[in-house]
Amino acid sequence: MTLFNNYIEQIESSDNTILYNFYNGVSIKYPHSLFKNIKEFSNNREIYDLLSSEQFLSDNFCLEIVDRTLQLILLVHEDCNFRCTYCYEKFEKGAMSKEIAESIIRFIEKDVTENREKYDKIQLSWFGGEPLLNLKIIELLSNKILQIAEENDLEYSSDITTNGYLLNSRVFQRLVSLKINSFQITIDGTQEYHDKQRVLKNGQGTYTRIIKNLIDIKKDIPEDTFVILRTNVGKDNYEMMDENILNLISLFGDTENILLSFHNIGNWGEKEVETIERDVRLELTEKVVELGGHAVPFVWSMIPDNICYAAKENHYVIGSTGLVYKCTVALYDQRNILGRLGRNGQLLIDRQKERLWTKIALDEECHSCSLLPSCMNNRCPLKRMDSKQSHYCLPTKNQVRDMILMLEKQDLITYEIGLE
């Protein structure tokens, strides 16, 4: 019998078998009516060649995951026009200056020039505070770094996390022209709940303005651009998720590039909130699909590139004053403050602190786990460090079967063999 590598999961449904490769995110489905068992399936010469080319087999397989992206999260404004009830930020700093932006440009130019063989891509993520409070710096940095990418023959991508309040049609078009092709905006439920949780500095609600902006821009979203509507879910708003999903589908279900996404609220700030222990992402994504809506493809959480940005050696968070971090959540944790960016683009950081985030320690349990390539025992370095354990397993580890079946429901199987 053909021996698969250690990172293949085989899932049986009533009519089909699905094979999922956690090393590269490739999936294969075939019907029981065509092949009696996995041996007969894999011994077919054409199928064997497919399995071999897609690295399903142990005889041609080597686990090697190399990150070739220079990824920076830029906090271009560390104040915000919102005061969300669960926010962890203190808003002690303001807008990034032109001088800090120019230091970032020097750093990128120096790094990709001197270490060109390390990189295939530059990825920028705009974050805050609220990044749209400093649109001029986003424009300055984007234009310069796009030029650096082009001169060095590097792929470029960019995304933004914004509360959406300032994202009118004019601003959206400006950002798209700067090659920002992914927007994450939070809608925390129906208007009544959202306006209790995501409020302006003066306490007023924000739902109506955000929804109006989204309706205005939805007709102009390019094919290669996605708007992700994120809902942070806690005990207070979990019961209204059906209503929230139906409402968002009624507003945006006709636009394939607007995707719904769900995340558990954590105790991110100084105020304690009631959290839900189980991971709600899968069950709520399934509801969206069942109701005919568009959800973030669950496969995005199952591929190697999805390990936490803070776990990657080529990733840094740069604050508005030039401080350098690894993580956007633990901004005030001393383990996370690596150092600062020098005026001439030097990265003046504590490499020992950096290794706390990027080191990988794999034990016997890790090596025997099919999810290893999508986790590498560093899916969340902060939780791993805080757990004081040798490894920190994914909260979805026991949901592998349902995760793979979700690919089928979202029509995201890579190869369908013998299926019309």
Secondary structure as the mmCIF struct_conf table of DSSP 4:
data_model
#
loop_
_struct_conf.conf_type_id
_struct_conf.id
_struct_conf.beg_label_comp_id
_struct_conf.beg_label_asym_id
_struct_conf.beg_label_seq_id
_struct_conf.end_label_comp_id
_struct_conf.end_label_asym_id
_struct_conf.end_label_seq_id
HELX_LH_PP_P HELX_LH_PP_P1 THR A 2 LEU A 3
STRN STRN1 PHE A 4 PHE A 4
HELX_LH_PP_P HELX_LH_PP_P2 ASN A 5 ASN A 5
TURN_TY1_P TURN_TY1_P1 ASN A 6 TYR A 7
STRN STRN2 ILE A 8 GLU A 12
BEND BEND1 SER A 14 ASP A 15
STRN STRN3 ASN A 16 ASN A 21
TURN_TY1_P TURN_TY1_P2 PHE A 22 GLY A 25
STRN STRN4 VAL A 26 PRO A 31
TURN_TY1_P TURN_TY1_P3 HIS A 32 LEU A 34
BEND BEND2 LYS A 36 ASN A 37
HELX_RH_AL_P HELX_RH_AL_P1 ILE A 38 SER A 42
TURN_TY1_P TURN_TY1_P4 ASN A 43 ASN A 43
BEND BEND3 ASN A 44 ASN A 44
HELX_RH_AL_P HELX_RH_AL_P2 ARG A 45 SER A 53
TURN_TY1_P TURN_TY1_P5 GLU A 54 GLN A 55
STRN STRN5 LEU A 57 LEU A 57
HELX_RH_3T_P HELX_RH_3T_P1 SER A 58 ASN A 60
STRN STRN6 THR A 69 HIS A 77
BEND BEND4 ASN A 81 ASN A 81
STRN STRN7 PHE A 82 PHE A 82
TURN_TY1_P TURN_TY1_P6 THR A 85 TYR A 86
STRN STRN8 ALA A 95 ALA A 95
HELX_LH_PP_P HELX_LH_PP_P3 MET A 96 SER A 97
HELX_RH_AL_P HELX_RH_AL_P3 LYS A 98 GLU A 114
TURN_TY1_P TURN_TY1_P7 ASN A 115 ASN A 115
HELX_RH_3T_P HELX_RH_3T_P2 ARG A 116 LYS A 118
BEND BEND5 ASP A 120 ASP A 120
STRN STRN9 LYS A 121 GLY A 128
BEND BEND6 GLY A 129 GLY A 129
HELX_RH_3T_P HELX_RH_3T_P3 PRO A 131 ASN A 134
HELX_RH_AL_P HELX_RH_AL_P4 LEU A 135 GLU A 151
TURN_TY1_P TURN_TY1_P8 ASN A 152 ASP A 153
STRN STRN10 GLU A 155 THR A 161
BEND BEND7 GLY A 164 GLY A 164
TURN_TY1_P TURN_TY1_P9 TYR A 165 LEU A 166
HELX_RH_AL_P HELX_RH_AL_P5 SER A 169 SER A 177
TURN_TY1_P TURN_TY1_P10 LEU A 178 LYS A 179
STRN STRN11 ILE A 180 THR A 186
BEND BEND8 GLY A 189 THR A 190
HELX_RH_AL_P HELX_RH_AL_P6 GLN A 191 GLN A 197
BEND BEND9 ARG A 198 ARG A 198
STRN STRN12 VAL A 199 LEU A 200
TURN_TY1_P TURN_TY1_P11 LYS A 201 ASN A 202
BEND BEND10 GLY A 203 GLY A 203
STRN STRN13 GLY A 205 GLY A 205
HELX_RH_AL_P HELX_RH_AL_P7 TYR A 207 ILE A 217
HELX_RH_3T_P HELX_RH_3T_P4 LYS A 218 ASP A 220
TURN_TY1_P TURN_TY1_P12 GLU A 223 ASP A 224
STRN STRN14 PHE A 226 VAL A 233
TURN_TY1_P TURN_TY1_P13 LYS A 235 ASN A 237
HELX_RH_3T_P HELX_RH_3T_P5 TYR A 238 MET A 240
HELX_RH_AL_P HELX_RH_AL_P8 MET A 241 PHE A 252
TURN_TY1_P TURN_TY1_P14 GLY A 253 ASP A 254
TURN_TY1_P TURN_TY1_P15 GLU A 256 ASN A 257
STRN STRN15 ILE A 258 ASN A 264
BEND BEND11 GLY A 269 LYS A 271
BEND BEND12 GLU A 277 ARG A 278
HELX_RH_AL_P HELX_RH_AL_P9 ARG A 281 GLU A 290
TURN_TY1_P TURN_TY1_P16 LEU A 291 GLY A 292
STRN STRN16 ALA A 295 ALA A 295
HELX_RH_3T_P HELX_RH_3T_P6 PHE A 298 SER A 301
BEND BEND13 MET A 302 ILE A 303
HELX_RH_3T_P HELX_RH_3T_P7 PRO A 304 ASN A 306
BEND BEND14 ILE A 307 ILE A 307
HELX_RH_3T_P HELX_RH_3T_P8 TYR A 309 ALA A 311
TURN_TY1_P TURN_TY1_P17 GLU A 313 ASN A 314
STRN STRN17 HIS A 315 ILE A 318
TURN_TY1_P TURN_TY1_P18 SER A 320 THR A 321
BEND BEND15 GLY A 322 GLY A 322
STRN STRN18 LEU A 323 TYR A 325
BEND BEND16 LYS A 326 LYS A 326
BEND BEND17 THR A 328 VAL A 329
TURN_TY1_P TURN_TY1_P19 LEU A 331 TYR A 332
TURN_TY1_P TURN_TY1_P20 GLN A 334 ASN A 336
STRN STRN19 ILE A 337 LEU A 341
TURN_TY1_P TURN_TY1_P21 ARG A 343 ASN A 344
BEND BEND18 GLY A 345 GLY A 345
STRN STRN20 LEU A 347 ILE A 349
HELX_RH_AL_P HELX_RH_AL_P10 ARG A 351 THR A 358
HELX_RH_AL_P HELX_RH_AL_P11 GLU A 364 HIS A 367
TURN_TY1_P TURN_TY1_P22 SER A 368 SER A 368
TURN_TY1_P TURN_TY1_P23 SER A 370 LEU A 371
HELX_RH_3T_P HELX_RH_3T_P9 LEU A 372 SER A 374
TURN_TY1_P TURN_TY1_P24 CYS A 375 ASN A 377
BEND BEND19 ARG A 379 CYS A 380
HELX_RH_AL_P HELX_RH_AL_P12 PRO A 381 SER A 387
TURN_TY1_P TURN_TY1_P25 LYS A 388 LYS A 388
BEND BEND20 GLN A 389 SER A 390
TURN_TY1_P TURN_TY1_P26 PRO A 395 THR A 396
HELX_RH_3T_P HELX_RH_3T_P10 LYS A 397 GLN A 399
HELX_RH_AL_P HELX_RH_AL_P13 VAL A 400 LYS A 409
TURN_TY1_P TURN_TY1_P27 GLN A 410 ASP A 411
BEND BEND21 THR A 414 THR A 414
STRN STRN21 TYR A 415 GLU A 416
TURN_TY1_P TURN_TY1_P28 ILE A 417 GLY A 418
#
